Amino acid sequence: MNLQEIIDDSNKIVFFGGAGVSTESGIPDFRSVDGLYNQKYDYPPEEILSHTFFNKHREYFYNFYRDKMLYLNAKPNDAHTKLAELEKSGKLKAVVTQNIDGLHQKAGCKNVYELHGSVLRNYCTKCGKFYSAEFILNSTGVPCCTECGGVVKPDVVLYEEGLNNETVNGAVNAIMNADCLIVAGTSLVVYPAASFINYFNGKYFVLINKDETPADKKADYVIHDSVGKVFSKIKI
């Protein structure tokens, strides 16, 4: 069977996506050759994006965050738009994403579990007031609440921080109830997110990624190509 036939034969599809889903929208991957981890900073990006670093070096954190984490002009690509069409048709039941860019929702998907949060949501750490990503982007130094003066923090899961329990439970339940799991654009090395695929016991496990992953041997169908290119050929 090919991917088209698998999708045609499935009624409860769940899509689990990583950074490779957004690279075609111009958002850099962390681990690729030209990704963030291979660029030069005073500290490794993994350290800058940690809870400890956020508390100790806030100004540096926000300078890096504004410079490298906010791609507010990015537009959904073929993968995002096709998934939205699949959801509208009733076949796609949920999107589980490791990405923080909000592009799935921008394309029209409604049932999205954002494991690592979203740059589009920001809250005052004191009073909880909501702020947009534009507020962070246009601020200087450490962004502070206009109401109480508290620090405005992105609703993004930093290293050393736990995932949101409600999001995790929703994602796991969706995967457990799926008849088809499509895992795409992820190297499956970031935990605990990568372990979520172990909850799948449905009919078709599909893997789409440019490079090999640790789960290639477990998959029913593997495609080594870009996610957008693969999804652009799917007919609904």
Disulfide bonds with the S-S distance in Angstrom:
none
